[in-house]
Amino acid sequence: MIARLRVWLHWRRTQRELQEEMATHRSLREADTGPLTRREWGNEWAMRQDASGVWLWPWVSALGSGLRLGARRLRRSPGFTLAAMATLALGIGATTALFSVVSAVMLRPLPYPDAGRMVEAQLEYTSHVVQPFVTGPQFVYLRDHARSLAAVGAYRGTGTLPLSQSGGIDWLDGLYVTDGFFRSLGTTPALGRNVDRPRTMVISHDVWERDFGGSSDALGRVVKLGNRQITVVGVMPAGFDFQHRGIGVYASLPLDGGGLGDTGTNTQVVGRLRPDATLAQASQEARLLSQQMKRAGLMPMASMAAITLDGFQAVEAHTVSQRLWFLFAFAALLLLIAVGNVAALVLARALARREEVALRRALGAARGQLFTQFLTEGIALATGGALAGLGLAELAIRATADRMPAWGVALDGRVLAFVLGITFVASVGFGLAALRQSEVRLMPGRFQPRSKLRDGLLVGQVALALLLLWGAGLLAKSLWRLEQQPLGFDPNGATVMQTVLPTQGPPAGWQQFVEGVTAKLRAIPGVTAVASMSLLPLEGQGNIPGEPASAPELGRSVEYRWATPGSFAALGMPLEAGRDFNTGDTAASARVVVVSENLARRWFAHGGVPAAALGGQVRMGVIGQKVFASGMDGPRTIVGVVGDVKVETLDQPARLTVYVPAAQETNNAAWWVVRGVASGAQLRAAVGAVNGSARVTGVAPYTDVIAQSLEPPRVAAQLTGVFAALALLLSAIGLYGLLAYRVTERTQEIGIRMALGAERGNIVRQITAYGTGLALAGIAAGGLATLALGRLVGSLLFGVTSGDVLTLASAAGCMLAVALVASAVPALRAAGTDVVRALRAP
């Protein structure tokens, strides 16, 4: 074994020494017998092969020789080689790039010990909608009663919070967590301890070095995080970052306040299975505990069905997994088309070598030897295409790195194994196809080639291309429908930004800040309108329980916003009835609200005019006798009705929304919309002039916010469109190549028919009909496939169904038109055949 490895490592030197030894041996023989003829000396190449078989395994020697021979053959046909490798590179590159993302998001193990035993809780509703958020009391019940879980922890996002010390302020993204959070992840702080009591926090290693100088004195230090004094009790290991979120602080999560944050569905739960428990057992136990929660009143809404447990990685990847698998499937279809196209080229080339193969078989060549030769050519071809495809995939990953979250997408070992598998399968397939096509049956006076395999490959290509065209058409139509959705407001000419104060002070200070910033922004030349809200449309959701005071049974979750006077006009939201907020709506005045049109119609007008809601009253934070947020449950009088707006995403219907005057609320964060001409520097300067410690983020044209919300469906539509265009091109090339080869193969037959009186039009019609017939067969097969795949595609669509006849008909028409053009070119060339030259052809 060691000797053979040594030969591998020093192959060229070994061959050179062998050649020198053979030359010495020949010179010694010639010294005794005189010059040797080639017959007397023997086949020198066979001698070297026999020697290599002693040094190496015979199959390795044969494979190496075959690869060298295959490479020489491919170099002699540069057009065929480049076309085949380029086609494979396109298919492998697209599929590899998508598989890299799939591997990073769904297949790569999470960076936690024994991550496969981590679970996440989800709340299932009667509508079969599942969300990974539960209430605080539901988490507590699960933590105290679940016997199949070794650890259970809860976490909530804190948003961006200021960490205040004597050295200044550092704005950090954080999580509120319970003591079971880190135990569920299977990790512990590198320094200090867990968040085991209220008002404690663990900081990331980066924050420890940046804000605390990497000193052990940081442990036990009391700092200010937002409005709370909090003690640093631990430091996480270097490189730890929960789910690539850039978390800087992990603060203790209080669950005894009884406020909206606890009783609303705002808590996420992560757990770890006991060694003797399975996921199925844990999920079944969670469903049983859900029934107990209902009896205990911990399922406050009738629509809540059960708590379920699923794999942590599967839940975290769910938001992107469906669209990602869909895109990967499209890339795989493109790869199949590319492989089919190259296979057709290989078959055509093998058909041209049938005389050579027949002669070699007649001289005694074994079938295995021939397959080895074709296999090595396939390996060389597929390897070249795979290497080029890896290069294209790497370029695609780098080009789109800024459009993907920090998933760590890269060409890792799993991706390389995937490409190696594709290369192996393609190599074997090319070898078998070439061998089968090159074998012939001797007929009286001629060879009888087989062409059914090539026809079948072409029909399959057309069917797959139709699937891609159909899917791309559906996604494009869905994106167009999304873009045409009425927003309910006018984003054109408006700029948005968010401001956050380091602390939440008294109401008077908050109102002074809002009024001061509003005045400064209005003073900027070119600004025509300024408004502020707790949340702007398409910038997030803020849902709380609510009900009409006169009919509690209609209560449900509603969106809750505070707004400054003139906000609706600044946003371009139509006032349907009543009035807007004004300066008279203060903290000391009567509590009033403006509601959305859909809420007015559903709760008060019952399908009639929205004005019927004026004078009605609503209560927030309450459903029936259940108070979710104390202090908010008093009745509020409706003074106005505004149009409905999209809240979080364009593919969801407008939600029931309640707006309250900004003067009757207090907060430390606000969103602003500024209409007119103003730069980001001017906006920041205006905020800084009122409060220099305020943080300004999210400055962007409102139209960019809309575009960002459309980014996932737009990327999907663009990628599938590119895949479909490539598939159409490859199918057209395949059809053209097949017919062109048949025309070349039948040149003499065509010449004879024309000499006997066949009209050129008949020749054109016959060849075009042959190509069109294959295309129609592929279209029929693809059409049947769309019926089977419709349900898988339907969940990704908006405003269009997978059974949209117009889209399928358009895709079929496009495919047929391309097939006609691809068939007509070789048909016209056949019609122009020189009869005399064709008859003289051998």
C-alpha positions in Angstrom: 0.0 0.0 0.0 2.8 2.4 1.0 4.7 1.6 -2.2 1.6 2.3 -4.3 1.0 5.6 -2.6 4.6 6.5 -3.2 4.1 5.9 -6.9 1.0 8.1 -6.9 2.9 11.0 -5.2 5.8 10.7 -7.6 4.0 9.6 -10.8 6.0 11.6 -13.3 9.3 10.7 -11.8 8.3 7.0 -11.8 7.2 7.1 -15.5 10.5 8.9 -16.4 12.5 6.2 -14.6 10.5 3.5 -16.3 11.1 5.0 -19.7 14.9 5.3 -19.0 14.9 1.6 -17.9 13.2 0.4 -21.0 15.5 2.5 -23.2 18.5 0.9 -21.4 17.1 -2.6 -21.8 16.5 -2.0 -25.5 20.0 -0.7 -26.1 21.4 -3.8 -24.4 19.4 -6.1 -26.6 20.4 -4.2 -29.7 24.0 -4.5 -28.7 23.6 -8.3 -28.9 21.2 -8.7 -31.8 21.5 -5.4 -33.8 18.6 -2.9 -34.3 15.2 -4.2 -33.4 12.1 -3.8 -35.5 8.9 -2.7 -33.8 7.4 -6.2 -34.0 10.6 -7.7 -32.4 10.6 -5.1 -29.6 6.9 -5.2 -28.9 4.2 -2.7 -28.0 6.0 -0.2 -25.7 2.7 1.4 -24.6 1.4 -2.1 -23.5 4.6 -2.7 -21.6 4.2 0.6 -19.6 0.5 -0.3 -18.9 1.6 -3.7 -17.6 4.2 -2.1 -15.3 1.7 0.4 -14.1 -0.6 -2.5 -13.2 2.1 -3.8 -11.0 2.6 -0.5 -9.2 -1.1 0.5 -9.0 -4.4 -1.2 -8.8 -5.4 -2.3 -12.4 -8.6 -0.3 -12.4 -6.7 2.8 -11.3 -4.3 2.4 -14.1 -7.1 1.8 -16.6 -9.0 4.8 -15.3 -6.0 7.1 -15.5 -5.3 6.0 -19.1 -8.9 6.5 -20.0 -9.0 10.0 -18.5 -5.9 11.0 -20.5 -7.4 9.5 -23.7 -10.8 11.1 -22.9 -9.1 14.5 -22.3 -7.3 14.2 -25.7 -10.6 13.4 -27.4 -12.3 16.4 -25.9 -9.5 18.7 -26.9 -9.9 17.6 -30.5 -13.6 18.8 -30.3 -13.4 22.2 -28.6 -16.8 23.3 -29.8 -18.6 20.3 -28.3 -16.5 20.4 -25.1 -17.1 24.1 -24.4 -20.8 23.9 -25.2 -21.3 20.9 -23.0 -19.2 22.3 -20.1 -20.9 25.7 -20.3 -24.3 24.1 -20.2 -23.4 21.9 -17.2 -21.8 25.0 -15.5 -25.1 26.9 -15.7 -27.1 24.1 -14.2 -24.6 23.1 -11.5 -23.8 26.7 -10.6 -27.5 27.7 -10.0 -28.2 24.5 -8.1 -25.1 24.7 -6.0 -25.7 28.3 -5.1 -29.2 27.5 -3.9 -28.1 24.3 -2.1 -25.5 26.4 -0.3 -28.3 28.5 1.2 -30.4 25.4 2.0 -27.4 23.9 3.7 -26.6 27.0 5.8 -30.3 27.5 6.8 -31.8 24.1 7.3 -29.1 21.4 7.1 -26.1 22.8 8.9 -26.1 21.8 12.6 -26.8 24.7 15.0 -23.8 25.8 17.0 -25.1 24.3 20.3 -24.3 21.0 22.0 -26.6 18.2 20.8 -28.7 20.7 19.0 -31.0 18.0 17.6 -32.7 17.7 21.0 -33.6 21.4 21.2 -37.3 22.2 20.7 -39.4 25.4 20.4 -43.0 25.9 21.5 -45.6 27.1 19.1 -49.2 28.2 19.6 -51.7 26.5 17.2 -55.0 28.2 16.4 -58.3 26.7 15.4 -57.7 28.1 11.9 -54.6 25.8 11.7 -52.3 28.9 11.7 -49.2 28.2 13.9 -47.1 30.9 15.4 -43.9 30.5 17.5 -45.2 32.9 20.3 -47.1 32.1 23.5 -48.1 34.0 26.5 -46.1 34.4 29.7 -48.5 32.3 31.8 -48.5 29.6 29.2 -44.7 29.4 29.4 -44.8 29.2 33.2 -47.3 26.4 33.1 -45.3 24.5 30.5 -42.1 25.0 32.5 -43.6 23.8 35.7 -45.5 20.7 34.3 -43.6 19.4 31.3 -41.8 16.2 32.3 -40.3 15.4 28.9 -38.1 18.5 28.9 -34.9 18.7 30.8 -34.8 22.5 30.5 -37.3 25.2 29.4 -36.5 28.9 28.8 -38.3 31.9 27.5 -37.1 34.9 25.6 -38.4 38.1 24.1 -36.7 40.8 22.0 -35.9 44.0 23.8 -35.4 46.1 20.7 -32.5 48.5 20.8 -31.7 49.6 24.4 -29.2 52.1 25.7 -26.5 50.8 28.1 -25.6 53.8 30.2 -22.4 54.1 32.2 -20.2 57.0 33.3 -18.3 56.5 30.0 -21.4 57.2 27.9 -24.2 55.3 26.1 -23.9 52.2 23.9 -27.1 51.2 22.0 -27.4 47.4 22.0 -29.8 44.8 20.7 -30.9 42.5 23.4 -33.1 39.7 24.6 -35.1 39.3 27.8 -34.5 35.7 28.9 -35.3 33.4 31.8 -32.7 31.2 33.7 -33.6 28.2 31.6 -32.7 29.9 28.3 -29.0 29.1 28.3 -29.6 25.6 29.8 -31.9 24.9 26.9 -29.2 26.0 24.5 -26.7 23.8 26.3 -24.3 26.6 26.9 -23.1 28.7 29.9 -21.4 32.0 30.4 -17.7 32.0 30.1 -17.4 34.2 33.1 -19.8 34.6 36.0 -23.3 32.9 36.2 -26.7 32.7 34.6 -29.5 35.3 34.9 -30.9 33.6 38.0 -32.7 36.5 39.6 -34.5 39.7 38.6 -32.6 42.8 37.4 -29.5 40.8 36.3 -28.0 40.4 32.9 -25.4 38.5 30.9 -23.4 40.4 28.3 -21.8 39.3 25.1 -18.0 38.9 24.8 -17.8 41.9 22.4 -19.8 44.2 24.8 -17.6 43.1 27.6 -14.4 44.1 25.7 -15.9 47.3 24.2 -17.8 48.7 27.2 -16.1 47.1 30.2 -12.5 46.9 28.9 -12.5 43.1 29.2 -12.1 43.5 33.0 -13.3 40.9 35.5 -14.5 43.8 37.6 -17.4 44.0 35.2 -19.1 41.2 37.1 -21.2 42.6 39.8 -21.2 46.1 38.3 -24.6 47.9 38.3 -25.4 49.8 35.1 -28.4 51.4 33.6 -30.2 49.4 30.7 -33.0 51.5 29.4 -34.9 52.7 32.4 -33.7 50.0 34.8 -30.7 49.6 37.1 -29.3 46.2 36.3 -26.4 44.1 37.6 -23.9 42.3 35.2 -23.6 38.7 36.4 -22.0 37.0 33.4 -20.1 37.2 30.1 -20.8 34.8 27.2 -18.0 33.0 25.4 -16.3 34.7 22.4 -18.2 34.1 19.2 -21.5 33.2 20.8 -24.4 35.0 19.0 -27.9 33.6 19.4 -29.2 32.9 15.9 -26.9 35.5 14.2 -29.0 38.3 15.8 -26.1 40.4 17.0 -27.4 40.3 20.6 -25.3 42.3 23.1 -27.2 41.8 26.3 -29.3 39.0 27.8 -31.4 40.6 30.6 -33.6 38.7 33.1 -37.2 38.4 31.9 -39.8 39.5 34.5 -42.9 37.4 34.3 -44.8 38.6 37.4 -45.9 42.1 36.2 -49.2 40.9 34.7 -49.0 43.4 32.0 -49.6 43.1 28.3 -46.1 41.9 27.7 -46.8 38.9 29.9 -50.4 38.1 28.9 -50.0 38.8 25.2 -48.5 36.3 22.7 -45.1 37.9 22.8 -43.0 35.1 24.4 -40.9 32.5 22.6 -40.0 29.3 24.3 -37.0 27.1 23.7 -36.5 23.7 25.5 -34.2 20.7 25.6 -35.6 17.1 25.6 -34.7 14.7 28.3 -32.3 11.9 27.2 -35.1 9.3 27.4 -37.7 11.5 25.6 -38.6 11.9 21.9 -40.0 14.9 20.1 -43.2 13.1 19.5 -43.7 12.3 23.2 -42.9 15.9 24.2 -45.3 17.3 21.6 -48.1 14.9 22.8 -47.5 16.0 26.4 -47.7 19.7 25.4 -51.1 19.0 23.8 -52.3 17.4 26.9 -51.0 20.3 29.0 -52.9 22.6 26.6 -56.2 21.1 27.7 -55.3 21.7 31.3 -54.4 25.3 30.4 -57.8 25.8 28.9 -59.5 24.6 32.1 -57.2 26.9 34.1 -58.1 29.9 31.9 -54.7 30.2 30.4 -56.0 30.1 26.8 -57.7 33.5 26.9 -58.9 33.5 23.3 -61.3 30.9 21.9 -59.2 30.7 18.8 -56.2 29.3 20.7 -56.2 25.5 20.1 -53.0 24.0 21.6 -49.4 24.4 22.4 -47.1 22.2 20.2 -43.4 21.4 20.3 -41.3 21.2 17.2 -37.6 21.0 16.4 -35.9 24.3 17.1 -34.0 24.5 13.8 -37.2 23.7 11.8 -39.2 26.4 13.5 -36.4 29.0 13.2 -36.0 28.2 9.5 -39.8 28.0 8.7 -40.1 31.7 7.6 -37.7 31.1 4.7 -37.8 27.3 4.2 -40.8 27.0 1.9 -39.7 29.7 -0.5 -36.1 28.4 -0.3 -37.0 24.8 -1.1 -39.2 26.0 -4.0 -36.2 28.0 -5.5 -33.9 25.0 -5.0 -36.4 22.8 -6.8 -36.5 25.2 -9.7 -32.7 25.2 -9.8 -32.7 21.4 -9.8 -35.1 21.4 -12.7 -32.7 23.7 -14.6 -29.9 21.2 -13.8 -32.0 18.3 -15.2 -32.5 20.3 -18.4 -28.8 21.1 -18.6 -27.8 17.5 -18.0 -30.4 16.3 -20.6 -29.1 18.8 -23.1 -25.5 17.6 -22.6 -26.7 14.0 -22.7 -28.3 14.7 -26.1 -24.9 16.1 -27.3 -23.1 13.1 -26.0 -25.6 10.8 -27.8 -25.2 12.6 -31.1 -21.4 12.4 -30.7 -21.6 8.7 -29.8 -23.8 8.0 -32.8 -21.0 9.4 -35.0 -18.6 6.9 -33.5 -20.7 3.8 -34.0 -18.5 2.5 -36.8 -15.5 2.8 -34.6 -17.2 1.0 -31.8 -18.4 -1.8 -34.1 -14.9 -2.3 -35.4 -13.5 -2.4 -31.9 -16.1 -4.9 -30.9 -15.3 -7.0 -34.0 -11.6 -7.0 -33.0 -12.5 -8.4 -29.5 -12.9 -5.3 -27.3 -15.0 -6.1 -24.3 -18.1 -4.2 -23.4 -16.6 -3.2 -20.1 -13.5 -1.7 -21.8 -15.8 0.4 -24.1 -17.8 1.6 -21.1 -14.6 2.6 -19.2 -13.6 4.7 -22.2 -17.0 6.5 -22.4 -17.1 6.8 -18.6 -13.8 8.5 -18.4 -14.8 11.0 -21.1 -18.0 11.6 -19.1 -15.9 12.2 -16.0 -13.7 14.7 -17.7 -16.7 16.5 -19.2 -18.7 16.5 -15.9 -15.7 17.5 -13.8 -15.0 20.5 -16.1 -18.6 21.6 -15.9 -18.7 21.1 -12.1 -15.5 23.2 -11.5 -16.9 26.0 -13.7 -20.3 25.6 -11.9 -18.6 26.0 -8.5 -16.9 29.1 -9.7 -20.3 30.5 -10.8 -21.9 29.5 -7.5 -19.1 31.3 -5.5 -19.6 34.5 -7.6 -23.4 34.3 -7.0 -23.0 33.9 -3.3 -20.6 36.8 -3.1 -22.8 39.0 -5.2 -25.9 38.4 -3.1 -24.2 38.3 0.3 -25.6 41.7 1.3 -29.1 40.6 0.5 -29.1 37.6 2.8 -29.1 37.4 6.6 -26.0 36.3 8.4 -26.5 32.6 7.7 -22.9 31.9 6.9 -23.6 30.8 3.4 -20.4 29.2 1.9 -19.2 26.3 -0.3 -18.7 24.0 2.7 -18.0 20.3 2.7 -21.7 19.4 2.4 -22.0 21.5 -0.7 -18.9 20.0 -2.2 -20.2 16.5 -1.5 -23.4 17.6 -3.2 -21.5 18.7 -6.3 -19.4 15.6 -6.3 -22.6 13.5 -6.2 -23.9 15.4 -9.2 -20.6 14.9 -11.1 -20.6 11.2 -10.4 -24.2 10.6 -11.5 -23.7 12.7 -14.6 -20.5 10.9 -15.5 -22.0 7.5 -15.2 -25.1 8.6 -17.1 -23.1 10.1 -19.9 -21.0 6.9 -20.2 -24.0 4.6 -20.2 -25.9 6.8 -22.7 -22.9 7.0 -25.0 -22.3 3.3 -24.9 -25.9 2.4 -25.6 -26.1 4.9 -28.5 -22.8 3.8 -30.1 -23.8 0.2 -30.1 -25.4 -0.8 -33.4 -27.1 -3.7 -35.0 -25.7 -4.7 -38.3 -28.4 -4.6 -41.0 -28.0 -5.6 -44.6 -25.6 -3.0 -46.0 -26.1 -0.3 -43.3 -26.1 0.6 -39.6 -29.4 1.1 -37.8 -29.0 3.8 -35.2 -31.2 4.3 -32.2 -32.9 7.7 -31.7 -35.7 7.1 -29.2 -33.4 8.0 -26.2 -32.6 11.4 -27.7 -36.2 12.0 -28.5 -37.2 11.1 -24.9 -34.5 13.4 -23.5 -35.9 16.3 -25.6 -39.5 15.7 -24.6 -38.3 15.7 -20.9 -36.4 19.0 -21.4 -39.5 20.6 -22.9 -41.7 19.3 -20.0 -39.3 20.7 -17.4 -38.9 24.0 -19.2 -42.7 24.3 -19.3 -42.8 23.8 -15.5 -40.2 26.5 -15.0 -42.1 28.9 -17.3 -45.3 28.1 -15.5 -43.8 28.7 -12.1 -42.0 31.8 -13.1 -45.2 33.2 -14.7 -47.2 32.5 -11.5 -44.7 34.2 -9.2 -44.4 37.2 -11.6 -48.2 37.5 -11.6 -48.3 37.2 -7.9 -45.7 39.9 -7.4 -47.6 42.2 -9.8 -50.8 41.6 -7.7 -48.9 42.5 -4.6 -47.5 45.7 -6.1 -51.0 46.7 -7.1 -52.4 46.3 -3.6 -53.9 49.5 -2.2 -51.7 50.6 0.6 -54.2 53.0 2.2 -51.6 55.8 2.3 -49.2 57.6 -0.1 -45.5 56.8 0.4 -44.3 59.0 -2.5 -42.3 62.0 -1.6 -42.1 61.0 2.1 -39.1 60.1 4.3 -39.4 58.0 7.4 -37.1 57.7 10.5 -37.2 56.4 14.1 -36.1 58.1 17.2 -35.4 56.5 20.6 -34.6 58.3 23.8 -32.2 56.7 26.3 -34.8 56.7 29.0 -38.5 56.9 29.3 -39.1 60.0 31.4 -42.3 61.7 32.6 -45.2 62.3 30.2 -44.5 66.0 30.1 -40.9 65.5 29.0 -41.9 63.0 26.3 -44.5 65.5 24.9 -42.0 68.3 25.0 -39.6 66.1 22.9 -42.3 65.2 20.4 -43.5 68.8 20.0 -39.9 70.1 19.8 -38.9 67.7 17.1 -42.1 68.4 15.1 -41.4 72.1 15.2 -37.7 71.7 14.1 -38.7 69.4 11.3 -41.4 71.7 10.0 -38.8 74.5 10.0 -36.6 72.7 7.4 -37.0 74.4 4.0 -38.8 72.2 1.6 -40.7 70.2 4.3 -44.5 70.4 3.7 -45.8 68.0 6.4 -44.6 66.2 9.5 -46.2 63.5 11.6 -45.3 61.0 14.3 -46.7 57.6 15.2 -45.7 54.8 17.5 -45.6 52.6 14.4 -45.9 53.6 10.8 -47.7 51.3 8.2 -45.4 48.5 7.1 -42.9 49.2 9.9 -44.2 46.5 12.2 -47.2 45.5 14.3 -48.4 46.4 17.8 -51.4 44.3 18.4 -53.3 44.3 21.8 -56.7 42.9 22.8 -59.6 45.2 22.4 -63.4 45.2 22.3 -66.4 47.5 21.7 -67.7 48.7 25.1 -71.3 47.8 24.1 -70.6 44.3 22.8 -67.7 42.5 24.5 -68.4 39.3 22.6 -67.0 41.0 19.4 -63.6 41.5 21.1 -60.4 40.4 19.4 -56.8 41.5 18.8 -56.5 44.9 17.2 -53.6 47.1 16.1 -52.8 50.0 18.5 -51.1 53.3 17.5 -50.7 56.7 19.0 -50.4 59.6 16.5 -49.8 63.3 16.5 -52.3 65.8 15.0 -52.1 65.9 11.2 -50.6 62.4 11.0 -53.3 61.0 8.7 -53.1 63.9 6.3 -49.3 63.7 6.2 -49.5 60.0 5.4 -52.2 60.5 2.8 -54.7 58.4 4.8 -58.3 59.6 3.9 -60.5 60.7 6.7 -63.8 58.9 6.1 -65.8 60.4 8.9 -65.5 62.7 12.0 -62.3 64.6 12.8 -58.5 64.2 13.2 -56.7 64.7 16.4 -56.0 68.3 17.4 -54.2 70.3 20.0 -57.2 70.1 22.3 -56.7 66.3 22.7 -54.4 66.4 25.7 -53.6 64.2 28.7 -56.2 66.1 30.7 -59.0 66.0 28.1 -61.5 63.2 27.4 -59.9 60.0 26.1 -60.7 59.7 22.4 -59.7 57.5 19.5 -59.8 57.4 15.7 -60.5 53.9 14.3 -59.9 52.3 10.9 -62.8 51.9 8.5 -62.9 48.1 8.7 -63.2 48.3 12.6 -66.0 50.8 12.3 -67.9 48.7 9.9 -67.4 45.4 11.8 -68.0 46.7 15.3 -70.5 49.5 14.9 -71.8 50.0 11.4 -72.3 46.2 10.7 -71.5 46.7 7.0 -73.2 50.1 6.8 -71.6 53.6 6.7 -68.5 54.2 8.8 -70.0 57.4 10.3 -72.2 55.1 12.4 -69.2 54.4 14.6 -68.8 58.1 15.7 -69.7 58.4 19.4 -69.2 54.7 20.0 -66.7 53.5 22.6 -63.9 51.0 22.7 -61.8 49.5 25.4 -58.2 48.4 25.0 -56.3 45.7 26.8 -59.6 43.9 27.7 -61.6 41.1 26.3 -64.8 40.4 28.3 -63.8 40.1 32.0 -60.2 39.5 31.2 -57.9 42.5 31.7 -54.6 42.1 29.8 -53.2 45.5 30.5 -54.4 47.5 33.5 -54.7 51.2 33.1 -55.8 50.9 29.4 -59.2 49.4 30.0 -61.3 52.5 30.4 -63.7 53.4 27.5 -62.5 55.7 24.8 -64.9 57.6 22.5 -64.6 57.4 18.7 -64.2 60.8 17.1 -63.0 59.9 13.7 -62.8 57.1 11.1 -59.8 56.8 8.7 -59.1 54.5 5.8 -57.6 51.1 6.2 -53.9 50.6 5.7 -51.5 47.7 5.3 -49.9 47.1 8.7 -47.0 44.6 8.4 -46.9 43.0 5.0 -48.7 43.6 1.7 -50.0 40.0 1.4 -52.1 40.3 4.6 -55.5 42.1 4.7 -55.7 45.5 6.5 -56.2 44.9 10.3 -58.6 46.5 12.7 -56.7 49.5 14.0 -57.2 52.0 16.9 -55.4 55.3 17.0 -55.1 57.4 20.2 -53.7 61.0 20.6 -50.0 61.1 21.2 -50.6 63.6 24.1 -52.5 60.8 25.9 -49.6 58.4 25.7 -46.0 58.3 26.9 -43.1 56.4 25.4 -39.4 56.8 24.5 -39.6 55.7 20.8 -41.4 57.1 17.9 -41.6 56.9 14.1 -41.7 60.0 12.0 -42.8 60.7 8.5 -41.6 63.9 6.8 -43.1 64.9 3.5 -41.1 67.1 1.2 -37.4 67.6 0.4 -35.1 67.0 3.3 -31.8 65.1 3.7 -31.0 62.6 6.4 -28.4 64.9 7.8 -31.0 67.7 8.2 -33.4 65.2 9.9 -30.7 64.1 12.4 -29.7 67.6 13.1 -33.3 68.6 13.9 -33.6 65.7 16.4 -30.2 66.4 17.9 -31.1 70.1 18.4 -34.0 69.0 20.7 -32.2 66.1 22.5 -28.6 65.3 21.7 -28.7 61.8 23.3 -31.7 60.6 21.1 -30.8 57.9 18.7 -32.0 58.3 15.1 -32.3 55.2 12.9 -34.2 53.9 9.8 -33.9 57.1 7.8 -35.1 56.2 4.3 -37.6 57.1 1.6 -40.9 55.5 2.3 -40.9 53.9 -1.1 -37.8 52.0 0.0 -39.7 50.6 2.9 -42.4 49.4 0.5 -39.7 47.9 -1.8 -38.1 46.1 1.2 -41.4 44.5 2.1 -41.6 43.1 -1.4 -38.0 41.9 -1.4 -38.6 38.1 -0.7 -41.3 37.7 -3.4 -39.3 39.9 -5.8 -36.1 37.8 -5.4 -38.1 34.6 -5.9 -39.8 36.0 -9.1 -36.5 37.2 -10.5 -34.6 34.0 -9.8 -37.4 31.8 -11.3 -37.5 34.1 -14.3 -33.8 33.7 -14.9 -34.1 29.9 -14.5 -37.1 29.8 -16.9 -35.2 31.9 -19.5 -32.2 29.6 -19.3 -34.4 26.6 -19.5 -36.1 28.0 -22.6 -32.8 28.7 -24.2 -31.4 25.2 -23.4 -34.5 23.6 -24.7 -34.4 25.6 -27.9 -30.7 24.7 -28.3 -31.5 21.0 -27.7 -34.3 20.9 -30.2 -32.2 22.8 -32.8 -29.3 20.5 -32.2 -31.4 17.3 -32.5 -33.0 18.4 -35.8 -29.8 19.8 -37.2 -28.1 16.5 -36.6 -31.0 14.5 -38.2 -30.8 16.8 -41.2 -27.0 16.2 -41.5 -27.6 12.4 -41.0 -30.3 12.3 -43.6 -28.7 14.6 -46.2 -28.4 11.8 -48.8 -32.0 10.7 -48.2 -33.2 14.2 -48.6 -31.2 14.7 -51.8 -32.7 11.5 -53.3 -36.3 12.5 -52.4 -35.8 16.0 -53.9 -34.3 14.4 -57.0 -37.4 12.2 -57.3 -39.6 15.3 -57.2 -40.2 16.1 -53.5 -41.0 19.8 -53.1 -39.0 21.9 -50.7 -42.1 22.9 -48.8 -42.8 19.3 -48.0 -39.3 18.8 -46.6 -39.7 21.9 -44.4 -43.1 20.8 -43.2 -42.0 17.3 -42.4 -39.0 18.3 -40.3 -40.8 21.1 -38.6 -43.7 18.8 -37.8 -41.3 16.3 -36.3 -39.7 18.9 -34.0 -43.1 20.4 -33.1 -44.5 17.0 -32.3 -41.7 16.4 -29.8 -42.4 19.8 -28.3 -46.1 19.2 -28.0 -45.5 15.9 -26.3 -43.3 17.7 -23.8 -45.9 20.4 -23.3 -48.5 17.8 -22.6 -46.3 16.0 -20.1 -45.4 19.3 -18.4 -49.1 20.3 -18.3 -50.0 17.1 -16.4 -47.1 17.8 -14.0 -48.5 21.3 -13.2 -51.7 19.6 -12.0 -49.7 17.5 -9.5 -47.4 20.3 -8.3 -50.1 23.0 -8.1 -50.7 22.6 -4.4 -47.0 23.0 -3.6 -46.8 26.3 -5.5 -50.1 27.7 -4.3 -48.9 28.6 -0.8 -46.4 31.0 -2.3 -48.9 32.9 -4.4 -51.0 36.0 -3.7 -54.0 36.9 -5.8 -53.6 34.1 -8.2 -54.1 30.4 -8.1 -51.8 27.6 -9.3 -54.6 26.6 -11.7 -54.5 29.9 -13.5 -55.3 28.8 -17.1 -54.0 32.0 -18.7 -50.5 31.6 -17.1 -50.3 27.9 -18.2 -51.5 28.8 -21.7 -49.0 31.6 -22.0 -46.2 29.3 -20.9 -47.3 26.6 -23.4 -47.6 29.2 -26.2 -44.2 30.6 -25.5 -42.7 27.1 -25.4 -44.4 26.2 -28.7 -43.3 29.4 -30.4 -39.7 28.7 -29.4 -40.0 25.1 -30.6 -41.3 26.3 -34.0 -38.4 28.7 -34.5 -35.9 26.1 -33.4 -37.4 23.6 -35.8 -37.7 25.9 -38.7 -34.0 26.8 -38.9 -32.7 23.3 -39.7 -35.8 22.6 -41.8 -35.0 25.6 -44.0 -31.4 24.4 -44.2 -32.6 21.0 -45.3 -34.8 22.5 -48.0 -31.8 24.3 -49.4 -29.8 21.0 -49.8 -27.8 20.8 -53.0 -29.2 17.7 -54.7 -26.0 16.9 -56.7 -23.7 17.2 -53.8 -26.1 15.2 -51.6 -26.2 12.3 -54.1 -22.4 12.3 -54.3 -22.0 12.1 -50.5 -20.6 8.8 -49.3 
